[in-house]
Amino acid sequence: GAVVSQHPSRVICKSGTSVKIECRSLDFQATTMFWYRQFPKQSLMLMATSNEGSKATYEQGVEKDKFLINHASLTLSTLTVTSAHPEDSSFYICSARDRGAANTGELFFGEGSRLTVL
Amino acid sequence: AQKITQTQPGMFVQEKEAVTLDCTYDTSDQSYGLFWYKQPSSGEMIFLIYQGSYDEQNATEGRYSLNFQKARKSANLVISASQLGDSAMYFCAMRGERGYQKVTFGIGTKLQVIP
């Protein structure tokens, strides 16, 4: 299947700093990528839909100035958590849809990034 | 709006036995897709199986099969011949009528395979 790479897998930062997480589709082009957040023992909650060359679409309740998303190319989307606070500590996971798999809508996921804000 | 319901927070199964993980869904779309993903303790999401709403046959992928009952709006995952490596969280998910629409996930079922 298609490969999505996410980096870093783990990051620990001090409160008030910003953290950038990268999501790359390695062997396919992804016009759309999705960023999810997962709290311990809970499901994946969609944060935003990242569209190549345009602004991201954020879900209700997600602060777009807090979680900056950039989708500069067909293979890269980044999520920047700005001025991180301990309540931002979570597992962030990106996913992408292969344009060639549009009929099924199958999502390919990155490995996830565990953010801990001290 | 789409909704996925998984009512089994946790399940146990004996190694080599079969297990069924329940999933019901609700949508107003005529065309939709259903997925099952596996999430081991390491965190990555692994795609297991897909069922389109117009597919007449139940999807199968190796030891995984999807028991699709459209009238009941259920899409249960059946794992045959369970292995210890099957211990993980399992998420049922669905997408709407158009392929690029967002995918909605259920809350998951934790499966533990007992030796």
Interface residues (C-beta under 8 A of the other chain):
Chain A: G1 T32 F34 Q42 S43 L44 L46 T49 F91 I93 S95 R97 A101 A102 N103 T104 G105 E106 L107 F108 F109 G110 E111 G112 R114
Chain B: G33 F35 Y37 S42 G43 E44 M45 I46 F47 Y50 G52 F91 R95 G99 Y100 Q101 K102 V103 T104 F105 G106 I107 G108
